[in-house]
Amino acid sequence: MTRITTTINANAVTLGIESFGDDDAPLVLLVGGTTMLSWPDALCERLAAGGRRVVRYDLRDSGQSTTADPEAPAYTLRDLAADAAALADALGGGPAHLAGIGVGGMVAQVAVLDHPGAFSALTLAGTRAVAPGPPDDDLPDHDEATMSRLFSHPMPDWSDREAVADFAAAGAEILGNDPDAARAVAARVWDRTPGTAPAVQMANQLGMVFSRLDCAPRWRERLPEIKLPALVVHGRRDRFFPVGNAEAIAREIPGARLLVLEEAATTIPEAAAGEVAEAMLALGHDRHQ
């Protein structure tokens, strides 16, 4: 299958993208969480085989996208949402099926609310409807025991590729993800990160930049405004954003379908790629055409 990696200018920034499938097919735009490699290769390939043009991209300050200072971002969540709309427009072909995973799911929620004309469908994976900081009282927070284990694990030397890969594998085991898969992805992320500056490498691996973003105003109360076909995907074993967060999103977006992956935690396992792709393809393309 043809895969093309390049950069594209949108909303006055450069965004790293990778495309799968036929350029003339309906577009599925995958928001990185924070790098594009948050989306498994197998899922991208399944979507492309289903007759879609799949483009996954890096958020700002990650991968091949514009990197300034991940420790002090000069942009907001709404700017990242505007990036998604501008990228969909730059890629052409009409409204896109937008999908976001993790923090990318927060970007995607705001994007379809602020730029509804740019998108034809919405998929949200492993995310929640509030950020950053503590969730609302009715939403489950991170599992405390898991977070204690995660944060007691010493940080690696971010300039050491193998140390970073080992760190990712250990974190995956704590979170309930596949350590071998996490190790492989972390090494690929490290290879794609420009330079070995520790702050930049850490931002790429952990998405720490997101905790420093201005995410105001709140958007959860606006979820009922979303009129697009929507799919909410979540791992039953997710201890970072427990599944109650997904259940709330699915309740609050009219007509949304909830797909719970019984054997998954915070990532989409390769074994679930077919099931997730099938559910995404079932949302249809552009209902306006």
FENMO-V611339 format. One record per backbone hydrogen bond with DSSP energy under -1.0 kcal/mol. CO is the residue of the C=O (numbers start at 1). NH is the residue of the N-H. If there is no record, write none. Layout:
co=CO nh=NH
co=CO nh=NH
This chain:
co=2 nh=21
co=4 nh=19
co=6 nh=17
co=8 nh=15
co=10 nh=13
co=13 nh=10
co=14 nh=66
co=15 nh=8
co=16 nh=58
co=17 nh=6
co=18 nh=56
co=19 nh=4
co=20 nh=54
co=22 nh=25
co=26 nh=53
co=27 nh=97
co=28 nh=55
co=29 nh=99
co=30 nh=57
co=31 nh=101
co=34 nh=59
co=35 nh=33
co=35 nh=38
co=36 nh=39
co=40 nh=44
co=41 nh=45
co=42 nh=46
co=43 nh=47
co=44 nh=48
co=45 nh=49
co=46 nh=50
co=47 nh=52
co=48 nh=51
co=53 nh=28
co=54 nh=20
co=55 nh=30
co=56 nh=18
co=57 nh=32
co=59 nh=62
co=62 nh=65
co=66 nh=61
co=69 nh=72
co=76 nh=80
co=77 nh=81
co=78 nh=82
co=79 nh=83
co=80 nh=84
co=81 nh=85
co=82 nh=86
co=83 nh=87
co=84 nh=88
co=85 nh=89
co=86 nh=90
co=87 nh=91
co=96 nh=120
co=97 nh=29
co=98 nh=123
co=99 nh=31
co=100 nh=125
co=101 nh=104
co=102 nh=105
co=103 nh=107
co=104 nh=108
co=105 nh=109
co=106 nh=110
co=107 nh=111
co=108 nh=112
co=109 nh=113
co=110 nh=114
co=111 nh=115
co=115 nh=118
co=116 nh=119
co=118 nh=96
co=121 nh=98
co=122 nh=231
co=123 nh=100
co=124 nh=233
co=125 nh=102
co=136 nh=139
co=143 nh=147
co=144 nh=148
co=145 nh=149
co=146 nh=150
co=147 nh=151
co=148 nh=152
co=157 nh=160
co=160 nh=164
co=161 nh=165
co=162 nh=166
co=163 nh=167
co=164 nh=168
co=165 nh=169
co=166 nh=170
co=167 nh=171
co=168 nh=172
co=169 nh=173
co=170 nh=174
co=171 nh=175
co=172 nh=176
co=172 nh=177
co=178 nh=182
co=179 nh=183
co=180 nh=184
co=181 nh=185
co=182 nh=186
co=183 nh=187
co=184 nh=188
co=185 nh=189
co=186 nh=190
co=187 nh=191
co=188 nh=192
co=197 nh=201
co=198 nh=202
co=199 nh=203
co=200 nh=204
co=201 nh=205
co=202 nh=206
co=203 nh=207
co=207 nh=210
co=208 nh=211
co=209 nh=212
co=210 nh=213
co=214 nh=77
co=219 nh=222
co=220 nh=223
co=222 nh=225
co=223 nh=226
co=229 nh=122
co=230 nh=257
co=231 nh=124
co=232 nh=259
co=233 nh=126
co=234 nh=261
co=235 nh=238
co=239 nh=143
co=242 nh=245
co=243 nh=247
co=244 nh=248
co=245 nh=249
co=246 nh=250
co=247 nh=251
co=248 nh=252
co=249 nh=253
co=253 nh=256
co=257 nh=232
co=259 nh=234
co=261 nh=236
co=261 nh=264
co=264 nh=237
co=269 nh=272
co=270 nh=273
co=272 nh=276
co=273 nh=277
co=274 nh=278
co=275 nh=279
co=276 nh=280
co=277 nh=281
co=278 nh=282
co=280 nh=283
co=281 nh=284
co=286 nh=289
